[in-house]
Structures are given as structure tokens and as C-alpha cells.
């Protein structure tokens, strides 16, 4: 599990469109591995924004919750499903996400995935990547750890000791 809190200040005093935007963003991410082939991931993120321009001030709160399940078909292939929701009370906005993906691992610790979301949402602060928006997306995952440079060691890279099929 990983939690994060972020404060952003965007103070633009240039030109005719001066504004100030204060944003507080918080998020929690977690992974659960109940069985060897199954990984469940979840994320909750929220934000509070105050925006001031032309002597007018407005505030806004938005939230996003989404989860993803990945199932390893083999050592090199996986499939996944993801779903989520986004809501913004002040804008009376409610959106959903639903998608699927397939992934391939050409080498240890590297995964390439293609996915498609039938529904999606976007928010520049809490749901900003292509994997939450409607349409096709590409995801690249690479695991960096202390064993990264021990690829030729069969004790660290189990693919060297097995004949995994493509």
C-alpha cells in the first residue's frame, strides 16, 4: 500500500488572465496477490481545489476510485479487467470506467500491455493517464529492484531454468 499527499500552487500573474489555483491531492494505492496467478490493484484519489480569477473565488472537490484485476495465463501472458468511477459534486459530474487489457512479457520484469476502455474519465490531477480515459491505451511496466542487473543468474531469473513457451 502506498499513500501520497501533494500540494500544488499555480500562481499566474502574467497577461490579462491572471489567476491562482491551490490544489491539495491525496491518494491511496494498493496491490493484493491472493493467489500466484491473480493480482488485484486498487486506487482512491481525491482533490480539493480553490481557484481565484477576476476577484472571484470558487472551490471544488473531486474523487476517483478504480480497481484492476490481472490474471497470469502463463509466465509471459496476462489478461486484465478494470473498472472505476469518478465524481465531482460541485460540477454534478459522475463518470464510469470499464475496460480490458492483454499483456505480454518479452523479458523478465518487463510487461507490455494493450487495453481498451469502453467508458472512461479524465481529471488533470487525480485521473490523468491514458489507462482511465475512454479508448485504446498502451501500458509499459518495468520492475526495478536490487536484482535488476542479475538477469543471467538462474537463482534470480527463473526463466533461465525453465523452458517457458511464448
C-alpha positions as CSV (number, residue, x, y, z in Angstrom):
1,X,0.0,0.0,0.0
2,X,1.2,3.5,-0.8
3,X,-0.3,6.8,0.3
4,X,0.6,10.2,-1.1
5,X,-0.4,13.8,-0.3
6,X,0.5,16.7,-2.6
7,X,0.0,20.4,-2.5
8,X,0.2,22.4,-5.8
9,X,0.2,26.2,-6.3
10,X,-0.3,27.6,-9.7
11,X,0.1,31.4,-9.4
12,X,-0.2,33.0,-12.8
13,X,0.2,36.8,-12.7
14,X,1.1,37.3,-16.4
15,X,-1.0,38.8,-19.1
16,X,-4.7,39.7,-18.9
17,X,-5.8,36.3,-17.5
18,X,-4.2,36.3,-14.0
19,X,-5.3,33.5,-11.7
20,X,-4.3,31.5,-8.7
21,X,-5.1,27.8,-8.3
22,X,-4.4,26.0,-5.0
23,X,-4.8,22.2,-5.1
24,X,-4.5,19.5,-2.5
25,X,-4.3,16.0,-3.9
26,X,-4.4,12.7,-1.8
27,X,-4.3,9.1,-3.0
28,X,-4.0,5.6,-1.7
29,X,-2.8,2.7,-4.0
30,X,-2.7,-0.9,-3.0
31,X,-2.0,-4.4,-4.5
32,X,-3.2,-7.7,-3.2
33,X,-1.9,-11.0,-4.5
34,X,-4.3,-13.7,-3.2
35,X,-3.0,-16.5,-5.5
36,X,0.0,-16.8,-7.7
37,X,-1.7,-16.0,-11.0
38,X,-4.1,-13.3,-9.6
39,X,-3.2,-9.7,-8.7
40,X,-5.8,-7.2,-7.5
41,X,-5.0,-3.5,-7.5
42,X,-7.0,-0.6,-6.2
43,X,-6.7,3.2,-6.1
44,X,-8.6,6.0,-4.4
45,X,-7.7,9.6,-5.2
46,X,-9.3,12.9,-4.2
47,X,-8.6,16.6,-4.6
48,X,-9.7,19.9,-3.2
49,X,-9.1,23.0,-5.4
50,X,-9.5,26.7,-4.8
51,X,-9.4,28.8,-7.9
52,X,-9.3,32.6,-7.9
53,X,-9.6,34.8,-11.0
54,X,-11.0,38.3,-11.7
55,X,-11.7,38.8,-7.9
56,X,-14.0,35.7,-7.9
57,X,-13.2,32.6,-5.9
58,X,-14.5,29.1,-6.4
59,X,-13.7,25.7,-4.8
60,X,-14.2,22.1,-5.9
61,X,-13.8,18.6,-4.6
62,X,-13.5,15.5,-6.8
63,X,-12.8,11.8,-6.2
64,X,-11.9,8.8,-8.2
65,X,-12.0,5.1,-7.2
66,X,-10.9,2.3,-9.5
67,X,-9.6,-1.2,-9.4
68,X,-7.9,-3.7,-11.7
69,X,-7.6,-7.4,-11.7
70,X,-4.8,-9.2,-13.6
71,X,-4.7,-12.9,-14.2
72,X,-1.5,-14.6,-15.5
73,X,-2.4,-17.1,-18.2
74,X,1.2,-18.2,-18.5
75,X,4.7,-17.0,-17.5
76,X,4.6,-14.4,-20.4
77,X,0.9,-13.6,-20.9
78,X,-1.8,-12.0,-18.7
79,X,-5.3,-10.6,-19.1
80,X,-6.9,-7.9,-17.1
81,X,-10.2,-6.1,-16.3
82,X,-10.6,-2.7,-14.8
83,X,-13.5,-0.6,-13.5
84,X,-13.9,2.6,-11.7
85,X,-15.9,5.7,-11.0
86,X,-15.2,9.5,-10.8
87,X,-17.4,12.0,-9.2
88,X,-17.3,15.8,-8.8
89,X,-20.0,17.2,-6.5
90,X,-19.7,20.9,-7.5
91,X,-19.9,20.2,-11.2
92,X,-22.5,17.5,-10.7
93,X,-20.3,15.2,-12.7
94,X,-20.4,11.4,-12.4
95,X,-18.5,9.1,-14.8
96,X,-17.6,5.4,-15.0
97,X,-14.7,3.4,-16.4
98,X,-14.8,-0.2,-17.7
99,X,-12.1,-1.8,-19.8
100,X,-10.0,-4.9,-20.6
101,X,-6.3,-5.5,-21.5
102,X,-3.9,-8.1,-22.5
103,X,-0.2,-8.1,-21.6
104,X,3.0,-9.8,-22.8
105,X,6.4,-10.1,-21.1
106,X,9.2,-10.2,-23.6
107,X,11.8,-10.4,-20.9
108,X,12.0,-10.7,-17.1
109,X,10.4,-7.8,-15.2
110,X,9.1,-6.0,-18.4
111,X,5.4,-6.1,-19.4
112,X,3.8,-4.5,-22.4
113,X,0.0,-4.3,-22.4
114,X,-2.7,-3.1,-24.8
115,X,-6.1,-2.2,-23.5
116,X,-9.4,-0.6,-24.4
117,X,-11.8,1.2,-22.1
118,X,-15.4,1.1,-23.2
119,X,-16.1,4.0,-20.8
120,X,-13.7,6.3,-19.1
121,X,-12.9,9.5,-17.3
122,X,-10.2,12.1,-17.0
123,X,-9.0,14.6,-14.4
124,X,-5.7,16.5,-14.7
125,X,-4.9,15.9,-11.1
126,X,-6.3,12.5,-10.0
127,X,-7.1,10.5,-13.2
128,X,-4.6,11.8,-15.7
129,X,-3.2,8.8,-17.6
130,X,-4.4,7.1,-20.7
131,X,-5.5,4.0,-18.9
132,X,-8.5,5.7,-17.3
133,X,-9.7,7.5,-20.4
134,X,-12.2,6.1,-23.0
135,X,-10.5,4.3,-25.9
136,X,-7.3,2.4,-26.6
137,X,-4.2,2.6,-24.4
138,X,-0.7,1.1,-24.1
139,X,0.9,0.4,-20.8
140,X,4.6,-0.3,-20.1
141,X,5.6,-1.7,-16.8
142,X,9.2,-2.4,-15.7
143,X,10.2,-3.7,-12.3
144,X,13.4,-2.0,-10.9
145,X,14.9,-3.7,-7.8
146,X,18.2,-4.9,-6.4
147,X,18.2,-7.9,-8.8
148,X,17.8,-5.9,-12.0
149,X,21.4,-6.5,-13.1
150,X,21.4,-10.2,-12.2
151,X,19.5,-11.4,-15.2
152,X,22.0,-14.1,-16.0
153,X,21.7,-15.7,-12.5
154,X,19.2,-18.6,-12.6
155,X,18.5,-18.1,-8.9
156,X,17.2,-14.6,-9.6
157,X,15.8,-15.1,-13.1
158,X,13.7,-18.3,-13.0
159,X,13.0,-18.1,-16.8
160,X,16.6,-19.3,-17.4
161,X,15.9,-22.6,-15.6
162,X,12.6,-23.3,-17.4
163,X,11.5,-23.5,-21.0
164,X,8.6,-21.1,-20.9
165,X,6.6,-21.0,-24.1
166,X,5.8,-17.8,-25.9
